[in-house]
């Protein structure tokens, strides 16, 4: 990634935009990164990838996965004796 200080990025904005089509461009202020210029296509791809989902949507997906992955042949749990016996006290 190419890095631009804020003043140069302002002066050469057309170049920053043009180069952002190839790879993200970092803009710095006082030597520290403050922003990144990316192409619109990359922004949309990132937005789709990281779109926030509600808890309800996650739970609905979990229910669907559970239904698909559930093993209907798994026997129900039964009670078992005390594994420590009288020695536990």
N, C-alpha and C positions, 0 to 999 in steps of 0.2 A: 504494500500500500504506500502510496506517495503521501507525504505530509506537507501541508502548507501552513504558514503562520497566517493569522487572521487578516493582516494587512495585505499580504500577497494574494490571498484567496479573494479578497474584495477587488483588488486591481485586475486579477486575471480570472474573473468569475466564469467567463465563457470557456476558458481552457479547463478550469476545474470541472465544470459540467461535462465537457466533452470527454475528459479522461475518466470521469465517474462511470461512463458507459462501459469502460473496459474493466475497471476495478474501483473499489471504494477509495475515497480521498479523505484523509484525516485533516481536520483544521485544528490548529493549536493556538493557544493564547498564553503568552508568557512561558512558552515551552511545554505546556500541559495540554493534552488532547481535550477539546471541548465539544467537538461534533464530527460527524462523518457524513460525507456527501456520497450517495449511492444512486445508481440508475433506478428509474421507476419500476422496471421489470424486477430488479433485485428486491426493491422495497415490497412489491406485491407478493413475491414468493416468500419473503420473510414474514410478512403479515399473515399470510395463509397458514404458514407453518406454526406460528406462535399465537394464533388467535386464542384469546381466552375463552374458556368454556365454563359454564355455570356448574355448580356442585350437582344440580339436578341432572345435567347432561352426563356428567361422569358416572353418577349412580345408575342412570339408565343404561349406559354402556356396560357397566359392571354387571348389571342384571342380565343383559344379553350374553355377555361372555360366560357368565355363570351357567346360564341355560345351555349354552353350546358345549361347555367343558364338563358339566356335571356328569358323574359316573352313576348311572341308575342301579348298577349292580353292587354298590357299596353297602354292606350290611349296617344296620343301625347299631349304635353303641349300646352296650349292655353294662350293667353294674358289675364291678369286680370286687373281690375281697380286699381287705386292708393289706397292702403290701408290706407294711411295717410290723403288723401284728401287735402284740402286747409290749414289745421292746421299745416302742416309740415314746412312751410316757416317761 
